[in-house]
Amino acid sequence: MRTYLVVIDETEEARLALRFASRRAAKTGGTVHILALVEQADF
């Protein structure tokens, strides 16, 4: 079983990468792990 890691931010490329990885995982019986990047807030 394969695991696909997708790094997510607010770009269109990230959304497409997630879609590609999800479809690939569905076809191969794999899983998708998502790493979300969030800007650090100023306090």
N, C-alpha and C positions, 0 to 999 in steps of 0.2 A: 504494500500500500504506500502510495506517495503522499507527501504533505507539501502543499504549495503555500509559500509565505508571500503575502501581499502587503506592501507598505502603503498606507493610505494617508493622503493629505487632501487638500481641497482642489486638486487639479483634475482636469478631464482625463489625463493620462492614467491617473490612479484609479478612476472609475472604470476605465477600459481594462486595466490590468486585473481588477477584481472580477470583472465579467469573464475575461479570458480564463483566469485561474478557476473560477467556479464551474465553467463549462468543461474544462479539462478534467477537473476532479470528478465531476459527475460521470464522465465517460470512462474514467480509469478506476473508479471506486476509491478515490483518494479523499483527502480532507483539505480544507483551506484554513490557514491561520492568518489573522489580520493584525498588523501592527499599525496603530493609529498615531500619527504625529500631531501634537498640539503645541502651539506656541506657549511659552511660559508667560504667565500673567505678571504684570508689575504690581507690587503691593506697596 
